[in-house]
């Protein structure tokens, strides 16, 4: 879910302290802003509805899984 992805991204950002990591930190904060936006939430909700309507299984923790893949988090 988006909330879990935001927590993972925030934890990762806290570890970025070196001057050369600040550009990455800024980019991650932008992604976090997108995840928090009402537009993203609406699009995610629309995607879930369409997937359900067409009988497609939708993994509700997709944003968290994406964050883990990018950040190298261990899988649950």
PyMOL Python script that loads the backbone (N, CA, C, O; Angstrom):
from pymol import cmd

cmd.read_pdbstr("""\
ATOM      1  N   UNK A   1       0.834  -1.183   0.000  1.00  0.00           N
ATOM      2  CA  UNK A   1       0.000   0.000   0.000  1.00  0.00           C
ATOM      3  C   UNK A   1       0.874   1.239   0.000  1.00  0.00           C
ATOM      4  O   UNK A   1       2.067   1.180   0.300  1.00  0.00           O
ATOM      5  N   UNK A   2       0.272   2.337  -0.335  1.00  0.00           N
ATOM      6  CA  UNK A   2       1.008   3.587  -0.467  1.00  0.00           C
ATOM      7  C   UNK A   2       1.606   4.036   0.860  1.00  0.00           C
ATOM      8  O   UNK A   2       2.719   4.560   0.897  1.00  0.00           O
ATOM      9  N   UNK A   3       0.873   3.831   1.941  1.00  0.00           N
ATOM     10  CA  UNK A   3       1.379   4.247   3.254  1.00  0.00           C
ATOM     11  C   UNK A   3       2.673   3.520   3.610  1.00  0.00           C
ATOM     12  O   UNK A   3       3.607   4.127   4.134  1.00  0.00           O
ATOM     13  N   UNK A   4       2.726   2.239   3.329  1.00  0.00           N
ATOM     14  CA  UNK A   4       3.943   1.467   3.627  1.00  0.00           C
ATOM     15  C   UNK A   4       5.110   1.953   2.759  1.00  0.00           C
ATOM     16  O   UNK A   4       6.240   2.060   3.234  1.00  0.00           O
ATOM     17  N   UNK A   5       4.831   2.241   1.509  1.00  0.00           N
ATOM     18  CA  UNK A   5       5.871   2.766   0.619  1.00  0.00           C
ATOM     19  C   UNK A   5       6.401   4.099   1.139  1.00  0.00           C
ATOM     20  O   UNK A   5       7.607   4.344   1.114  1.00  0.00           O
ATOM     21  N   UNK A   6       5.511   4.949   1.605  1.00  0.00           N
ATOM     22  CA  UNK A   6       5.933   6.240   2.141  1.00  0.00           C
ATOM     23  C   UNK A   6       6.821   6.070   3.377  1.00  0.00           C
ATOM     24  O   UNK A   6       7.813   6.781   3.537  1.00  0.00           O
ATOM     25  N   UNK A   7       6.459   5.132   4.242  1.00  0.00           N
ATOM     26  CA  UNK A   7       7.272   4.873   5.434  1.00  0.00           C
ATOM     27  C   UNK A   7       8.663   4.395   5.028  1.00  0.00           C
ATOM     28  O   UNK A   7       9.667   4.857   5.570  1.00  0.00           O
ATOM     29  N   UNK A   8       8.719   3.464   4.070  1.00  0.00           N
ATOM     30  CA  UNK A   8      10.013   2.951   3.609  1.00  0.00           C
ATOM     31  C   UNK A   8      10.864   4.049   2.974  1.00  0.00           C
ATOM     32  O   UNK A   8      12.068   4.128   3.216  1.00  0.00           O
ATOM     33  N   UNK A   9      10.240   4.884   2.171  1.00  0.00           N
ATOM     34  CA  UNK A   9      10.973   5.972   1.527  1.00  0.00           C
ATOM     35  C   UNK A   9      11.470   6.989   2.550  1.00  0.00           C
ATOM     36  O   UNK A   9      12.588   7.491   2.441  1.00  0.00           O
ATOM     37  N   UNK A  10      10.638   7.288   3.539  1.00  0.00           N
ATOM     38  CA  UNK A  10      11.032   8.233   4.584  1.00  0.00           C
ATOM     39  C   UNK A  10      12.215   7.686   5.386  1.00  0.00           C
ATOM     40  O   UNK A  10      13.156   8.422   5.684  1.00  0.00           O
ATOM     41  N   UNK A  11      12.169   6.409   5.732  1.00  0.00           N
ATOM     42  CA  UNK A  11      13.278   5.781   6.456  1.00  0.00           C
ATOM     43  C   UNK A  11      14.561   5.842   5.635  1.00  0.00           C
ATOM     44  O   UNK A  11      15.633   6.119   6.171  1.00  0.00           O
ATOM     45  N   UNK A  12      14.450   5.583   4.346  1.00  0.00           N
ATOM     46  CA  UNK A  12      15.616   5.626   3.475  1.00  0.00           C
ATOM     47  C   UNK A  12      16.172   7.048   3.388  1.00  0.00           C
ATOM     48  O   UNK A  12      17.387   7.244   3.411  1.00  0.00           O
ATOM     49  N   UNK A  13      15.288   8.033   3.288  1.00  0.00           N
ATOM     50  CA  UNK A  13      15.720   9.434   3.198  1.00  0.00           C
ATOM     51  C   UNK A  13      16.505   9.855   4.430  1.00  0.00           C
ATOM     52  O   UNK A  13      17.461  10.624   4.328  1.00  0.00           O
ATOM     53  N   UNK A  14      16.111   9.361   5.583  1.00  0.00           N
ATOM     54  CA  UNK A  14      16.807   9.708   6.827  1.00  0.00           C
ATOM     55  C   UNK A  14      18.254   9.239   6.813  1.00  0.00           C
ATOM     56  O   UNK A  14      19.094   9.807   7.510  1.00  0.00           O
ATOM     57  N   UNK A  15      18.552   8.217   6.033  1.00  0.00           N
ATOM     58  CA  UNK A  15      19.906   7.676   5.951  1.00  0.00           C
ATOM     59  C   UNK A  15      20.787   8.456   4.976  1.00  0.00           C
ATOM     60  O   UNK A  15      22.008   8.304   4.980  1.00  0.00           O
ATOM     61  N   UNK A  16      20.175   9.278   4.153  1.00  0.00           N
ATOM     62  CA  UNK A  16      20.918  10.033   3.141  1.00  0.00           C
ATOM     63  C   UNK A  16      21.403  11.348   3.736  1.00  0.00           C
ATOM     64  O   UNK A  16      20.651  12.319   3.815  1.00  0.00           O
ATOM     65  N   UNK A  17      22.648  11.372   4.148  1.00  0.00           N
ATOM     66  CA  UNK A  17      23.188  12.556   4.830  1.00  0.00           C
ATOM     67  C   UNK A  17      24.377  13.186   4.101  1.00  0.00           C
ATOM     68  O   UNK A  17      24.682  14.362   4.301  1.00  0.00           O
ATOM     69  N   UNK A  18      25.033  12.409   3.269  1.00  0.00           N
ATOM     70  CA  UNK A  18      26.216  12.907   2.573  1.00  0.00           C
ATOM     71  C   UNK A  18      25.809  13.931   1.514  1.00  0.00           C
ATOM     72  O   UNK A  18      24.722  13.845   0.943  1.00  0.00           O
ATOM     73  N   UNK A  19      26.695  14.907   1.255  1.00  0.00           N
ATOM     74  CA  UNK A  19      26.375  15.920   0.240  1.00  0.00           C
ATOM     75  C   UNK A  19      26.047  15.317  -1.129  1.00  0.00           C
ATOM     76  O   UNK A  19      25.168  15.813  -1.834  1.00  0.00           O
ATOM     77  N   UNK A  20      26.751  14.253  -1.499  1.00  0.00           N
ATOM     78  CA  UNK A  20      26.505  13.656  -2.816  1.00  0.00           C
ATOM     79  C   UNK A  20      25.184  12.882  -2.871  1.00  0.00           C
ATOM     80  O   UNK A  20      24.746  12.493  -3.954  1.00  0.00           O
ATOM     81  N   UNK A  21      24.554  12.657  -1.738  1.00  0.00           N
ATOM     82  CA  UNK A  21      23.273  11.940  -1.693  1.00  0.00           C
ATOM     83  C   UNK A  21      22.062  12.872  -1.695  1.00  0.00           C
ATOM     84  O   UNK A  21      20.919  12.416  -1.739  1.00  0.00           O
ATOM     85  N   UNK A  22      22.317  14.159  -1.648  1.00  0.00           N
ATOM     86  CA  UNK A  22      21.213  15.114  -1.517  1.00  0.00           C
ATOM     87  C   UNK A  22      20.329  15.187  -2.771  1.00  0.00           C
ATOM     88  O   UNK A  22      19.129  15.443  -2.669  1.00  0.00           O
ATOM     89  N   UNK A  23      20.911  14.968  -3.927  1.00  0.00           N
ATOM     90  CA  UNK A  23      20.110  14.963  -5.149  1.00  0.00           C
ATOM     91  C   UNK A  23      19.156  13.773  -5.139  1.00  0.00           C
ATOM     92  O   UNK A  23      17.994  13.908  -5.520  1.00  0.00           O
ATOM     93  N   UNK A  24      19.636  12.618  -4.709  1.00  0.00           N
ATOM     94  CA  UNK A  24      18.781  11.435  -4.591  1.00  0.00           C
ATOM     95  C   UNK A  24      17.681  11.669  -3.560  1.00  0.00           C
ATOM     96  O   UNK A  24      16.527  11.302  -3.778  1.00  0.00           O
ATOM     97  N   UNK A  25      18.047  12.278  -2.442  1.00  0.00           N
ATOM     98  CA  UNK A  25      17.074  12.572  -1.389  1.00  0.00           C
ATOM     99  C   UNK A  25      15.970  13.490  -1.929  1.00  0.00           C
ATOM    100  O   UNK A  25      14.791  13.287  -1.637  1.00  0.00           O
ATOM    101  N   UNK A  26      16.353  14.483  -2.702  1.00  0.00           N
ATOM    102  CA  UNK A  26      15.383  15.407  -3.287  1.00  0.00           C
ATOM    103  C   UNK A  26      14.445  14.669  -4.242  1.00  0.00           C
ATOM    104  O   UNK A  26      13.240  14.924  -4.249  1.00  0.00           O
ATOM    105  N   UNK A  27      14.992  13.759  -5.045  1.00  0.00           N
ATOM    106  CA  UNK A  27      14.173  12.985  -5.987  1.00  0.00           C
ATOM    107  C   UNK A  27      13.192  12.070  -5.239  1.00  0.00           C
ATOM    108  O   UNK A  27      12.034  11.936  -5.634  1.00  0.00           O
ATOM    109  N   UNK A  28      13.664  11.452  -4.169  1.00  0.00           N
ATOM    110  CA  UNK A  28      12.793  10.576  -3.384  1.00  0.00           C
ATOM    111  C   UNK A  28      11.672  11.393  -2.747  1.00  0.00           C
ATOM    112  O   UNK A  28      10.527  10.944  -2.705  1.00  0.00           O
ATOM    113  N   UNK A  29      11.985  12.564  -2.261  1.00  0.00           N
ATOM    114  CA  UNK A  29      10.955  13.430  -1.669  1.00  0.00           C
ATOM    115  C   UNK A  29       9.892  13.811  -2.714  1.00  0.00           C
ATOM    116  O   UNK A  29       8.713  13.930  -2.382  1.00  0.00           O
ATOM    117  N   UNK A  30      10.306  14.001  -3.962  1.00  0.00           N
ATOM    118  CA  UNK A  30       9.340  14.282  -5.032  1.00  0.00           C
ATOM    119  C   UNK A  30       8.411  13.098  -5.237  1.00  0.00           C
ATOM    120  O   UNK A  30       7.200  13.266  -5.386  1.00  0.00           O
ATOM    121  N   UNK A  31       8.985  11.892  -5.245  1.00  0.00           N
ATOM    122  CA  UNK A  31       8.166  10.680  -5.384  1.00  0.00           C
ATOM    123  C   UNK A  31       7.191  10.575  -4.221  1.00  0.00           C
ATOM    124  O   UNK A  31       6.029  10.218  -4.411  1.00  0.00           O
ATOM    125  N   UNK A  32       7.658  10.882  -3.029  1.00  0.00           N
ATOM    126  CA  UNK A  32       6.788  10.838  -1.857  1.00  0.00           C
ATOM    127  C   UNK A  32       5.634  11.828  -2.010  1.00  0.00           C
ATOM    128  O   UNK A  32       4.498  11.527  -1.644  1.00  0.00           O
ATOM    129  N   UNK A  33       5.926  12.986  -2.542  1.00  0.00           N
ATOM    130  CA  UNK A  33       4.882  13.980  -2.777  1.00  0.00           C
ATOM    131  C   UNK A  33       3.844  13.483  -3.779  1.00  0.00           C
ATOM    132  O   UNK A  33       2.649  13.733  -3.628  1.00  0.00           O
ATOM    133  N   UNK A  34       4.315  12.781  -4.797  1.00  0.00           N
ATOM    134  CA  UNK A  34       3.397  12.209  -5.792  1.00  0.00           C
ATOM    135  C   UNK A  34       2.517  11.157  -5.130  1.00  0.00           C
ATOM    136  O   UNK A  34       1.304  11.146  -5.341  1.00  0.00           O
ATOM    137  N   UNK A  35       3.115  10.265  -4.328  1.00  0.00           N
ATOM    138  CA  UNK A  35       2.334   9.229  -3.644  1.00  0.00           C
ATOM    139  C   UNK A  35       1.273   9.843  -2.739  1.00  0.00           C
ATOM    140  O   UNK A  35       0.198   9.268  -2.570  1.00  0.00           O
ATOM    141  N   UNK A  36       1.564  11.004  -2.154  1.00  0.00           N
ATOM    142  CA  UNK A  36       0.626  11.656  -1.237  1.00  0.00           C
ATOM    143  C   UNK A  36      -0.448  12.451  -1.969  1.00  0.00           C
ATOM    144  O   UNK A  36      -1.457  12.824  -1.370  1.00  0.00           O
ATOM    145  N   UNK A  37      -0.245  12.710  -3.235  1.00  0.00           N
ATOM    146  CA  UNK A  37      -1.169  13.571  -3.969  1.00  0.00           C
ATOM    147  C   UNK A  37      -2.532  12.925  -4.178  1.00  0.00           C
ATOM    148  O   UNK A  37      -2.652  11.706  -4.306  1.00  0.00           O
ATOM    149  N   UNK A  38      -3.536  13.759  -4.209  1.00  0.00           N
ATOM    150  CA  UNK A  38      -4.901  13.258  -4.434  1.00  0.00           C
ATOM    151  C   UNK A  38      -5.040  12.690  -5.844  1.00  0.00           C
ATOM    152  O   UNK A  38      -5.822  11.762  -6.052  1.00  0.00           O
ATOM    153  N   UNK A  39      -4.308  13.220  -6.808  1.00  0.00           N
ATOM    154  CA  UNK A  39      -4.366  12.701  -8.171  1.00  0.00           C
ATOM    155  C   UNK A  39      -3.847  11.264  -8.209  1.00  0.00           C
ATOM    156  O   UNK A  39      -4.483  10.400  -8.815  1.00  0.00           O
ATOM    157  N   UNK A  40      -2.709  10.993  -7.577  1.00  0.00           N
ATOM    158  CA  UNK A  40      -2.161   9.642  -7.547  1.00  0.00           C
ATOM    159  C   UNK A  40      -3.133   8.690  -6.872  1.00  0.00           C
ATOM    160  O   UNK A  40      -3.373   7.587  -7.364  1.00  0.00           O
ATOM    161  N   UNK A  41      -3.692   9.114  -5.749  1.00  0.00           N
ATOM    162  CA  UNK A  41      -4.636   8.265  -5.019  1.00  0.00           C
ATOM    163  C   UNK A  41      -5.867   7.973  -5.867  1.00  0.00           C
ATOM    164  O   UNK A  41      -6.372   6.850  -5.858  1.00  0.00           O
ATOM    165  N   UNK A  42      -6.351   8.962  -6.591  1.00  0.00           N
ATOM    166  CA  UNK A  42      -7.509   8.759  -7.463  1.00  0.00           C
ATOM    167  C   UNK A  42      -7.183   7.801  -8.608  1.00  0.00           C
ATOM    168  O   UNK A  42      -7.985   6.927  -8.934  1.00  0.00           O
ATOM    169  N   UNK A  43      -6.023   7.961  -9.208  1.00  0.00           N
ATOM    170  CA  UNK A  43      -5.617   7.065 -10.293  1.00  0.00           C
ATOM    171  C   UNK A  43      -5.426   5.636  -9.789  1.00  0.00           C
ATOM    172  O   UNK A  43      -5.806   4.681 -10.467  1.00  0.00           O
ATOM    173  N   UNK A  44      -4.849   5.489  -8.624  1.00  0.00           N
ATOM    174  CA  UNK A  44      -4.660   4.171  -8.033  1.00  0.00           C
ATOM    175  C   UNK A  44      -6.008   3.521  -7.747  1.00  0.00           C
ATOM    176  O   UNK A  44      -6.201   2.335  -8.013  1.00  0.00           O
ATOM    177  N   UNK A  45      -6.934   4.299  -7.207  1.00  0.00           N
ATOM    178  CA  UNK A  45      -8.281   3.797  -6.948  1.00  0.00           C
ATOM    179  C   UNK A  45      -8.985   3.393  -8.225  1.00  0.00           C
ATOM    180  O   UNK A  45      -9.665   2.368  -8.260  1.00  0.00           O
ATOM    181  N   UNK A  46      -8.833   4.180  -9.270  1.00  0.00           N
ATOM    182  CA  UNK A  46      -9.437   3.871 -10.568  1.00  0.00           C
ATOM    183  C   UNK A  46      -8.849   2.593 -11.142  1.00  0.00           C
ATOM    184  O   UNK A  46      -9.573   1.763 -11.692  1.00  0.00           O
ATOM    185  N   UNK A  47      -7.535   2.435 -11.015  1.00  0.00           N
ATOM    186  CA  UNK A  47      -6.867   1.241 -11.518  1.00  0.00           C
ATOM    187  C   UNK A  47      -7.369   0.002 -10.782  1.00  0.00           C
ATOM    188  O   UNK A  47      -7.619  -1.034 -11.399  1.00  0.00           O
ATOM    189  N   UNK A  48      -7.514   0.112  -9.467  1.00  0.00           N
ATOM    190  CA  UNK A  48      -8.014  -1.014  -8.663  1.00  0.00           C
ATOM    191  C   UNK A  48      -9.419  -1.408  -9.105  1.00  0.00           C
ATOM    192  O   UNK A  48      -9.727  -2.592  -9.235  1.00  0.00           O
ATOM    193  N   UNK A  49     -10.270  -0.405  -9.336  1.00  0.00           N
ATOM    194  CA  UNK A  49     -11.651  -0.680  -9.753  1.00  0.00           C
ATOM    195  C   UNK A  49     -11.683  -1.376 -11.106  1.00  0.00           C
ATOM    196  O   UNK A  49     -12.423  -2.342 -11.290  1.00  0.00           O
ATOM    197  N   UNK A  50     -10.886  -0.892 -12.052  1.00  0.00           N
ATOM    198  CA  UNK A  50     -10.850  -1.502 -13.383  1.00  0.00           C
ATOM    199  C   UNK A  50     -10.309  -2.923 -13.323  1.00  0.00           C
ATOM    200  O   UNK A  50     -10.824  -3.814 -13.997  1.00  0.00           O
ATOM    201  N   UNK A  51      -9.275  -3.137 -12.522  1.00  0.00           N
ATOM    202  CA  UNK A  51      -8.695  -4.470 -12.395  1.00  0.00           C
ATOM    203  C   UNK A  51      -9.714  -5.436 -11.807  1.00  0.00           C
ATOM    204  O   UNK A  51      -9.832  -6.576 -12.256  1.00  0.00           O
ATOM    205  N   UNK A  52     -10.440  -4.977 -10.808  1.00  0.00           N
ATOM    206  CA  UNK A  52     -11.459  -5.814 -10.174  1.00  0.00           C
ATOM    207  C   UNK A  52     -12.583  -6.122 -11.160  1.00  0.00           C
ATOM    208  O   UNK A  52     -13.053  -7.258 -11.234  1.00  0.00           O
ATOM    209  N   UNK A  53     -13.009  -5.127 -11.908  1.00  0.00           N
ATOM    210  CA  UNK A  53     -14.088  -5.288 -12.877  1.00  0.00           C
ATOM    211  C   UNK A  53     -13.727  -6.297 -13.965  1.00  0.00           C
ATOM    212  O   UNK A  53     -14.591  -7.026 -14.452  1.00  0.00           O
ATOM    213  N   UNK A  54     -12.458  -6.338 -14.342  1.00  0.00           N
ATOM    214  CA  UNK A  54     -12.005  -7.234 -15.403  1.00  0.00           C
ATOM    215  C   UNK A  54     -11.487  -8.565 -14.868  1.00  0.00           C
ATOM    216  O   UNK A  54     -10.950  -9.379 -15.619  1.00  0.00           O
ATOM    217  N   UNK A  55     -11.653  -8.780 -13.558  1.00  0.00           N
ATOM    218  CA  UNK A  55     -11.244 -10.048 -12.970  1.00  0.00           C
ATOM    219  C   UNK A  55      -9.750 -10.188 -12.791  1.00  0.00           C
ATOM    220  O   UNK A  55      -9.251 -11.293 -12.582  1.00  0.00           O
ATOM    221  N   UNK A  56      -9.032  -9.088 -12.868  1.00  0.00           N
ATOM    222  CA  UNK A  56      -7.585  -9.117 -12.699  1.00  0.00           C
ATOM    223  C   UNK A  56      -7.254  -8.982 -11.224  1.00  0.00           C
ATOM    224  O   UNK A  56      -7.866  -8.177 -10.522  1.00  0.00           O
ATOM    225  N   UNK A  57      -6.309  -9.746 -10.755  1.00  0.00           N
ATOM    226  CA  UNK A  57      -5.875  -9.630  -9.374  1.00  0.00           C
ATOM    227  C   UNK A  57      -4.974  -8.408  -9.266  1.00  0.00           C
ATOM    228  O   UNK A  57      -4.021  -8.251 -10.028  1.00  0.00           O
ATOM    229  N   UNK A  58      -5.287  -7.562  -8.322  1.00  0.00           N
ATOM    230  CA  UNK A  58      -4.476  -6.363  -8.098  1.00  0.00           C
ATOM    231  C   UNK A  58      -3.785  -6.495  -6.756  1.00  0.00           C
ATOM    232  O   UNK A  58      -4.439  -6.701  -5.734  1.00  0.00           O
ATOM    233  N   UNK A  59      -2.479  -6.380  -6.755  1.00  0.00           N
ATOM    234  CA  UNK A  59      -1.713  -6.475  -5.524  1.00  0.00           C
ATOM    235  C   UNK A  59      -1.765  -5.118  -4.834  1.00  0.00           C
ATOM    236  O   UNK A  59      -1.191  -4.148  -5.327  1.00  0.00           O
ATOM    237  N   UNK A  60      -2.455  -5.043  -3.688  1.00  0.00           N
ATOM    238  CA  UNK A  60      -2.688  -3.760  -3.029  1.00  0.00           C
ATOM    239  C   UNK A  60      -1.421  -3.108  -2.486  1.00  0.00           C
ATOM    240  O   UNK A  60      -1.416  -1.906  -2.219  1.00  0.00           O
ATOM    241  N   UNK A  61      -0.356  -3.872  -2.319  1.00  0.00           N
ATOM    242  CA  UNK A  61       0.869  -3.269  -1.807  1.00  0.00           C
ATOM    243  C   UNK A  61       1.870  -2.986  -2.931  1.00  0.00           C
ATOM    244  O   UNK A  61       3.080  -3.002  -2.705  1.00  0.00           O
ATOM    245  N   UNK A  62       1.370  -2.732  -4.125  1.00  0.00           N
ATOM    246  CA  UNK A  62       2.234  -2.460  -5.268  1.00  0.00           C
ATOM    247  C   UNK A  62       3.198  -1.302  -5.023  1.00  0.00           C
ATOM    248  O   UNK A  62       4.384  -1.458  -5.314  1.00  0.00           O
ATOM    249  N   UNK A  63       2.759  -0.131  -4.499  1.00  0.00           N
ATOM    250  CA  UNK A  63       3.730   0.934  -4.243  1.00  0.00           C
ATOM    251  C   UNK A  63       4.806   0.514  -3.242  1.00  0.00           C
ATOM    252  O   UNK A  63       5.973   0.868  -3.414  1.00  0.00           O
ATOM    253  N   UNK A  64       4.438  -0.229  -2.209  1.00  0.00           N
ATOM    254  CA  UNK A  64       5.422  -0.684  -1.231  1.00  0.00           C
ATOM    255  C   UNK A  64       6.392  -1.670  -1.867  1.00  0.00           C
ATOM    256  O   UNK A  64       7.594  -1.621  -1.604  1.00  0.00           O
ATOM    257  N   UNK A  65       5.874  -2.563  -2.701  1.00  0.00           N
ATOM    258  CA  UNK A  65       6.737  -3.538  -3.376  1.00  0.00           C
ATOM    259  C   UNK A  65       7.720  -2.820  -4.295  1.00  0.00           C
ATOM    260  O   UNK A  65       8.890  -3.196  -4.371  1.00  0.00           O
ATOM    261  N   UNK A  66       7.253  -1.798  -4.986  1.00  0.00           N
ATOM    262  CA  UNK A  66       8.115  -1.015  -5.862  1.00  0.00           C
ATOM    263  C   UNK A  66       9.206  -0.325  -5.046  1.00  0.00           C
ATOM    264  O   UNK A  66      10.374  -0.338  -5.437  1.00  0.00           O
ATOM    265  N   UNK A  67       8.834   0.276  -3.919  1.00  0.00           N
ATOM    266  CA  UNK A  67       9.817   0.940  -3.067  1.00  0.00           C
ATOM    267  C   UNK A  67      10.854  -0.065  -2.571  1.00  0.00           C
ATOM    268  O   UNK A  67      12.046   0.240  -2.539  1.00  0.00           O
ATOM    269  N   UNK A  68      10.409  -1.252  -2.187  1.00  0.00           N
ATOM    270  CA  UNK A  68      11.343  -2.283  -1.721  1.00  0.00           C
ATOM    271  C   UNK A  68      12.282  -2.723  -2.834  1.00  0.00           C
ATOM    272  O   UNK A  68      13.474  -2.918  -2.596  1.00  0.00           O
ATOM    273  N   UNK A  69      11.765  -2.881  -4.035  1.00  0.00           N
ATOM    274  CA  UNK A  69      12.616  -3.276  -5.156  1.00  0.00           C
ATOM    275  C   UNK A  69      13.687  -2.221  -5.416  1.00  0.00           C
ATOM    276  O   UNK A  69      14.851  -2.549  -5.647  1.00  0.00           O
ATOM    277  N   UNK A  70      13.288  -0.962  -5.377  1.00  0.00           N
ATOM    278  CA  UNK A  70      14.222   0.128  -5.648  1.00  0.00           C
ATOM    279  C   UNK A  70      15.237   0.264  -4.520  1.00  0.00           C
ATOM    280  O   UNK A  70      16.421   0.484  -4.775  1.00  0.00           O
ATOM    281  N   UNK A  71      14.782   0.135  -3.273  1.00  0.00           N
ATOM    282  CA  UNK A  71      15.648   0.363  -2.131  1.00  0.00           C
ATOM    283  C   UNK A  71      16.341  -0.892  -1.624  1.00  0.00           C
ATOM    284  O   UNK A  71      17.182  -0.815  -0.729  1.00  0.00           O
ATOM    285  N   UNK A  72      16.000  -2.043  -2.185  1.00  0.00           N
ATOM    286  CA  UNK A  72      16.620  -3.284  -1.767  1.00  0.00           C
ATOM    287  C   UNK A  72      16.132  -3.785  -0.424  1.00  0.00           C
ATOM    288  O   UNK A  72      16.902  -4.398   0.315  1.00  0.00           O
ATOM    289  N   UNK A  73      14.889  -3.544  -0.090  1.00  0.00           N
ATOM    290  CA  UNK A  73      14.320  -3.989   1.185  1.00  0.00           C
ATOM    291  C   UNK A  73      14.079  -5.491   1.147  1.00  0.00           C
ATOM    292  O   UNK A  73      13.819  -6.059   0.086  1.00  0.00           O
ATOM    293  N   UNK A  74      14.166  -6.133   2.311  1.00  0.00           N
ATOM    294  CA  UNK A  74      13.833  -7.562   2.353  1.00  0.00           C
ATOM    295  C   UNK A  74      12.331  -7.751   2.167  1.00  0.00           C
ATOM    296  O   UNK A  74      11.537  -6.927   2.621  1.00  0.00           O
ATOM    297  N   UNK A  75      11.949  -8.820   1.509  1.00  0.00           N
ATOM    298  CA  UNK A  75      10.537  -9.126   1.304  1.00  0.00           C
ATOM    299  C   UNK A  75       9.960  -9.714   2.575  1.00  0.00           C
ATOM    300  O   UNK A  75      10.650 -10.427   3.304  1.00  0.00           O
ATOM    301  N   UNK A  76       8.674  -9.414   2.847  1.00  0.00           N
ATOM    302  CA  UNK A  76       7.995  -9.981   4.030  1.00  0.00           C
ATOM    303  C   UNK A  76       7.712 -11.440   3.831  1.00  0.00           C
ATOM    304  O   UNK A  76       7.148 -12.086   4.715  1.00  0.00           O
TER     305      UNK A  76
END
""", "prot")
cmd.dss("prot")
cmd.show_as("cartoon", "prot")
cmd.util.cbc("prot")
cmd.orient("prot")
